[in-house]
Amino acid sequence: MPAEVVIKGTGGGKLKANKPPLKIEVDPFDSIRESLKPDQALLLAESPLTVVWRRTHPEFLRSDRVIEPWRMTFSERAGIVFSPLKQLGEVLQKKVENKDSKDFEWMLTIADEEGKVFQQYSGSDYPPKEIVWNGQNDQGEWIRAGKAYSPVYVFTDKGGYPYTRAGEPIRFKGIVHQERDGVHVSLDSTILFGTDKAAKDPTKDGLGLLRASADLIKRRYSGTPIRVESYAGSKTLAETQAQAVENYLIRELMLLPQDIATDSLKTPYAEQRLEIILVNR
């Protein structure tokens, strides 16, 4: 037999045991958990209208057409931004703080393609850091899609010496604005129907512009009655172009014939365009 072995501690302390805290999983919603489950009968229920549409318009309910944000043409910012103070710094070739601009009179002229003044802003001092223009002039006229508008800045110092600077021309494929009869989506006919504006069907670029317009309507104006107005070189051509756009929108927006109408008018080349009007109810 082995000798008895005795182990003695030298610290004089007591033996301690660290126990982990007791952890009990408790579901605070246990008593009502069953009542939180969705009613499967409701989730599986079908509206009689849905059943009818599934039988009569399966191509609509199974359509793979979706809103595609990357096709967006229209700016989300409600206005065109001009920066007179920054332009003053460009002509002086130095950074200009607001306090340094008090001695400069300023004028911003927005001219159309014929050089006529479309809109104008001016001040006797302190050119503003930013002007946001909605595209409408003081006479209530809106800029036109496809037309170029040029901003021209003139700054005059206290000695009467003028500094002039022309900004980048402004041109839009499409413009959205509110008028009395509804929201107008004005589109450039050179994009829709070629540089001569005479094609009977939309070009490849024109289809992209129409798709962007359709997506805009899906996002903001779904269910609104639509009127398509075509302005072309002849009445017949205008009717043909309006019909082509109407057919496209019926397909893309899944419209019923009574939800969309067309109008057409012969106009000079400079005034030719296409308007999609979301009519006030």
Contacts in CASP RR format, 6 or more apart in sequence:
PFRMAT RR
TARGET T0000
AUTHOR 0000-0000-0000
METHOD contacts of the structure
MODEL  1
MPAEVVIKGTGGGKLKANKPPLKIEVDPFDSIRESLKPDQALLLAESPLT
VVWRRTHPEFLRSDRVIEPWRMTFSERAGIVFSPLKQLGEVLQKKVENKD
SKDFEWMLTIADEEGKVFQQYSGSDYPPKEIVWNGQNDQGEWIRAGKAYS
PVYVFTDKGGYPYTRAGEPIRFKGIVHQERDGVHVSLDSTILFGTDKAAK
DPTKDGLGLLRASADLIKRRYSGTPIRVESYAGSKTLAETQAQAVENYLI
RELMLLPQDIATDSLKTPYAEQRLEIILVNR
27 33 0 8 1.000
29 36 0 8 1.000
50 61 0 8 1.000
53 60 0 8 1.000
53 61 0 8 1.000
54 61 0 8 1.000
60 254 0 8 1.000
63 254 0 8 1.000
65 252 0 8 1.000
67 215 0 8 1.000
67 218 0 8 1.000
67 219 0 8 1.000
68 211 0 8 1.000
68 215 0 8 1.000
69 215 0 8 1.000
71 208 0 8 1.000
71 211 0 8 1.000
71 212 0 8 1.000
71 215 0 8 1.000
72 212 0 8 1.000
72 215 0 8 1.000
72 216 0 8 1.000
73 173 0 8 1.000
73 174 0 8 1.000
73 208 0 8 1.000
73 209 0 8 1.000
73 212 0 8 1.000
73 213 0 8 1.000
74 174 0 8 1.000
74 176 0 8 1.000
74 212 0 8 1.000
74 216 0 8 1.000
78 132 0 8 1.000
78 134 0 8 1.000
79 132 0 8 1.000
79 133 0 8 1.000
79 134 0 8 1.000
79 135 0 8 1.000
80 132 0 8 1.000
80 133 0 8 1.000
80 134 0 8 1.000
80 135 0 8 1.000
80 170 0 8 1.000
81 130 0 8 1.000
81 131 0 8 1.000
81 132 0 8 1.000
81 133 0 8 1.000
82 108 0 8 1.000
82 130 0 8 1.000
82 131 0 8 1.000
82 132 0 8 1.000
82 133 0 8 1.000
82 151 0 8 1.000
83 129 0 8 1.000
83 130 0 8 1.000
83 131 0 8 1.000
84 106 0 8 1.000
84 108 0 8 1.000
84 127 0 8 1.000
84 128 0 8 1.000
84 129 0 8 1.000
84 131 0 8 1.000
84 153 0 8 1.000
85 96 0 8 1.000
85 98 0 8 1.000
85 101 0 8 1.000
85 127 0 8 1.000
85 128 0 8 1.000
85 129 0 8 1.000
85 130 0 8 1.000
86 129 0 8 1.000
87 127 0 8 1.000
87 153 0 8 1.000
87 155 0 8 1.000
87 165 0 8 1.000
87 167 0 8 1.000
88 96 0 8 1.000
88 101 0 8 1.000
88 104 0 8 1.000
88 106 0 8 1.000
88 127 0 8 1.000
88 153 0 8 1.000
88 155 0 8 1.000
88 163 0 8 1.000
89 95 0 8 1.000
89 96 0 8 1.000
90 165 0 8 1.000
91 153 0 8 1.000
91 155 0 8 1.000
91 163 0 8 1.000
91 164 0 8 1.000
91 165 0 8 1.000
92 163 0 8 1.000
98 126 0 8 1.000
98 129 0 8 1.000
101 125 0 8 1.000
101 126 0 8 1.000
101 127 0 8 1.000
102 125 0 8 1.000
102 126 0 8 1.000
103 125 0 8 1.000
103 157 0 8 1.000
103 158 0 8 1.000
104 125 0 8 1.000
104 126 0 8 1.000
104 127 0 8 1.000
104 155 0 8 1.000
104 156 0 8 1.000
104 157 0 8 1.000
104 158 0 8 1.000
105 122 0 8 1.000
105 123 0 8 1.000
105 124 0 8 1.000
105 125 0 8 1.000
105 155 0 8 1.000
105 156 0 8 1.000
106 122 0 8 1.000
106 123 0 8 1.000
106 127 0 8 1.000
106 153 0 8 1.000
106 154 0 8 1.000
106 155 0 8 1.000
106 156 0 8 1.000
107 120 0 8 1.000
107 121 0 8 1.000
107 122 0 8 1.000
107 123 0 8 1.000
107 153 0 8 1.000
107 154 0 8 1.000
108 120 0 8 1.000
108 121 0 8 1.000
108 122 0 8 1.000
108 131 0 8 1.000
108 151 0 8 1.000
108 152 0 8 1.000
108 153 0 8 1.000
109 117 0 8 1.000
109 119 0 8 1.000
109 120 0 8 1.000
109 151 0 8 1.000
109 152 0 8 1.000
109 154 0 8 1.000
110 117 0 8 1.000
110 118 0 8 1.000
110 119 0 8 1.000
110 120 0 8 1.000
110 133 0 8 1.000
110 149 0 8 1.000
110 150 0 8 1.000
110 151 0 8 1.000
110 152 0 8 1.000
110 170 0 8 1.000
111 117 0 8 1.000
111 118 0 8 1.000
111 149 0 8 1.000
111 150 0 8 1.000
111 152 0 8 1.000
112 118 0 8 1.000
112 147 0 8 1.000
112 148 0 8 1.000
112 149 0 8 1.000
113 147 0 8 1.000
113 148 0 8 1.000
113 149 0 8 1.000
115 150 0 8 1.000
118 137 0 8 1.000
118 141 0 8 1.000
118 143 0 8 1.000
118 149 0 8 1.000
119 133 0 8 1.000
119 135 0 8 1.000
119 137 0 8 1.000
119 138 0 8 1.000
121 131 0 8 1.000
127 155 0 8 1.000
134 177 0 8 1.000
135 142 0 8 1.000
135 143 0 8 1.000
135 175 0 8 1.000
135 177 0 8 1.000
136 142 0 8 1.000
136 143 0 8 1.000
136 177 0 8 1.000
142 175 0 8 1.000
142 177 0 8 1.000
142 179 0 8 1.000
142 184 0 8 1.000
142 186 0 8 1.000
143 149 0 8 1.000
143 170 0 8 1.000
143 172 0 8 1.000
143 175 0 8 1.000
144 175 0 8 1.000
144 186 0 8 1.000
144 271 0 8 1.000
144 273 0 8 1.000
145 172 0 8 1.000
145 173 0 8 1.000
145 174 0 8 1.000
145 175 0 8 1.000
145 186 0 8 1.000
145 187 0 8 1.000
145 188 0 8 1.000
145 273 0 8 1.000
146 171 0 8 1.000
146 172 0 8 1.000
146 173 0 8 1.000
146 174 0 8 1.000
146 188 0 8 1.000
146 190 0 8 1.000
146 191 0 8 1.000
146 273 0 8 1.000
147 171 0 8 1.000
147 270 0 8 1.000
148 169 0 8 1.000
148 170 0 8 1.000
148 171 0 8 1.000
149 169 0 8 1.000
149 170 0 8 1.000
149 171 0 8 1.000
150 166 0 8 1.000
150 167 0 8 1.000
150 169 0 8 1.000
150 170 0 8 1.000
151 166 0 8 1.000
151 167 0 8 1.000
151 168 0 8 1.000
151 170 0 8 1.000
152 164 0 8 1.000
152 165 0 8 1.000
152 166 0 8 1.000
152 167 0 8 1.000
153 164 0 8 1.000
153 165 0 8 1.000
153 166 0 8 1.000
153 167 0 8 1.000
154 162 0 8 1.000
154 163 0 8 1.000
154 164 0 8 1.000
155 162 0 8 1.000
155 163 0 8 1.000
155 164 0 8 1.000
155 165 0 8 1.000
156 162 0 8 1.000
156 163 0 8 1.000
157 163 0 8 1.000
172 188 0 8 1.000
173 187 0 8 1.000
173 188 0 8 1.000
173 191 0 8 1.000
173 209 0 8 1.000
174 185 0 8 1.000
174 186 0 8 1.000
174 187 0 8 1.000
174 188 0 8 1.000
174 209 0 8 1.000
174 213 0 8 1.000
175 184 0 8 1.000
175 185 0 8 1.000
175 186 0 8 1.000
176 183 0 8 1.000
176 184 0 8 1.000
176 185 0 8 1.000
176 186 0 8 1.000
176 216 0 8 1.000
177 183 0 8 1.000
177 184 0 8 1.000
177 186 0 8 1.000
178 184 0 8 1.000
180 280 0 8 1.000
181 277 0 8 1.000
181 279 0 8 1.000
181 280 0 8 1.000
182 277 0 8 1.000
182 278 0 8 1.000
182 279 0 8 1.000
182 280 0 8 1.000
183 221 0 8 1.000
183 224 0 8 1.000
183 277 0 8 1.000
183 278 0 8 1.000
184 275 0 8 1.000
184 276 0 8 1.000
184 277 0 8 1.000
184 278 0 8 1.000
185 213 0 8 1.000
185 216 0 8 1.000
185 217 0 8 1.000
185 275 0 8 1.000
185 276 0 8 1.000
185 277 0 8 1.000
185 278 0 8 1.000
186 273 0 8 1.000
186 274 0 8 1.000
186 275 0 8 1.000
187 209 0 8 1.000
187 210 0 8 1.000
187 213 0 8 1.000
187 273 0 8 1.000
187 274 0 8 1.000
187 275 0 8 1.000
187 276 0 8 1.000
188 209 0 8 1.000
188 273 0 8 1.000
189 197 0 8 1.000
189 231 0 8 1.000
189 232 0 8 1.000
189 272 0 8 1.000
189 273 0 8 1.000
189 274 0 8 1.000
190 197 0 8 1.000
191 203 0 8 1.000
191 205 0 8 1.000
191 206 0 8 1.000
191 209 0 8 1.000
192 199 0 8 1.000
192 202 0 8 1.000
192 203 0 8 1.000
192 206 0 8 1.000
192 209 0 8 1.000
192 210 0 8 1.000
192 241 0 8 1.000
192 245 0 8 1.000
192 274 0 8 1.000
193 199 0 8 1.000
193 200 0 8 1.000
193 201 0 8 1.000
193 202 0 8 1.000
193 203 0 8 1.000
193 206 0 8 1.000
193 232 0 8 1.000
193 241 0 8 1.000
194 203 0 8 1.000
197 232 0 8 1.000
197 233 0 8 1.000
197 269 0 8 1.000
197 272 0 8 1.000
198 232 0 8 1.000
198 233 0 8 1.000
198 237 0 8 1.000
199 241 0 8 1.000
200 237 0 8 1.000
200 240 0 8 1.000
200 241 0 8 1.000
200 244 0 8 1.000
201 244 0 8 1.000
202 209 0 8 1.000
202 210 0 8 1.000
202 244 0 8 1.000
202 245 0 8 1.000
202 248 0 8 1.000
207 248 0 8 1.000
210 245 0 8 1.000
210 248 0 8 1.000
210 249 0 8 1.000
210 252 0 8 1.000
211 252 0 8 1.000
213 276 0 8 1.000
214 248 0 8 1.000
214 249 0 8 1.000
214 252 0 8 1.000
214 253 0 8 1.000
217 224 0 8 1.000
217 226 0 8 1.000
217 249 0 8 1.000
217 253 0 8 1.000
217 276 0 8 1.000
217 278 0 8 1.000
218 253 0 8 1.000
221 278 0 8 1.000
222 253 0 8 1.000
223 259 0 8 1.000
224 278 0 8 1.000
224 279 0 8 1.000
224 281 0 8 1.000
225 259 0 8 1.000
225 260 0 8 1.000
225 261 0 8 1.000
225 278 0 8 1.000
225 279 0 8 1.000
225 281 0 8 1.000
226 249 0 8 1.000
226 253 0 8 1.000
226 255 0 8 1.000
226 259 0 8 1.000
226 260 0 8 1.000
226 261 0 8 1.000
226 276 0 8 1.000
226 277 0 8 1.000
226 278 0 8 1.000
226 279 0 8 1.000
227 260 0 8 1.000
227 261 0 8 1.000
227 262 0 8 1.000
227 263 0 8 1.000
227 276 0 8 1.000
227 277 0 8 1.000
227 279 0 8 1.000
228 242 0 8 1.000
228 245 0 8 1.000
228 246 0 8 1.000
228 249 0 8 1.000
228 260 0 8 1.000
228 261 0 8 1.000
228 262 0 8 1.000
228 263 0 8 1.000
228 274 0 8 1.000
228 275 0 8 1.000
228 276 0 8 1.000
228 277 0 8 1.000
229 242 0 8 1.000
229 262 0 8 1.000
229 263 0 8 1.000
229 264 0 8 1.000
229 265 0 8 1.000
229 274 0 8 1.000
229 275 0 8 1.000
229 277 0 8 1.000
230 238 0 8 1.000
230 239 0 8 1.000
230 241 0 8 1.000
230 242 0 8 1.000
230 245 0 8 1.000
230 262 0 8 1.000
230 263 0 8 1.000
230 264 0 8 1.000
230 265 0 8 1.000
230 274 0 8 1.000
230 275 0 8 1.000
231 238 0 8 1.000
231 264 0 8 1.000
231 265 0 8 1.000
231 266 0 8 1.000
231 267 0 8 1.000
231 271 0 8 1.000
231 272 0 8 1.000
231 273 0 8 1.000
231 274 0 8 1.000
231 275 0 8 1.000
232 238 0 8 1.000
232 241 0 8 1.000
232 264 0 8 1.000
232 265 0 8 1.000
232 266 0 8 1.000
232 267 0 8 1.000
232 272 0 8 1.000
233 266 0 8 1.000
233 267 0 8 1.000
233 268 0 8 1.000
233 269 0 8 1.000
233 272 0 8 1.000
234 266 0 8 1.000
235 264 0 8 1.000
235 265 0 8 1.000
235 266 0 8 1.000
238 264 0 8 1.000
238 265 0 8 1.000
238 266 0 8 1.000
239 262 0 8 1.000
239 264 0 8 1.000
241 264 0 8 1.000
241 274 0 8 1.000
242 262 0 8 1.000
242 263 0 8 1.000
242 264 0 8 1.000
242 274 0 8 1.000
243 262 0 8 1.000
245 262 0 8 1.000
245 274 0 8 1.000
245 276 0 8 1.000
246 260 0 8 1.000
246 262 0 8 1.000
249 255 0 8 1.000
249 260 0 8 1.000
249 276 0 8 1.000
250 257 0 8 1.000
250 260 0 8 1.000
END
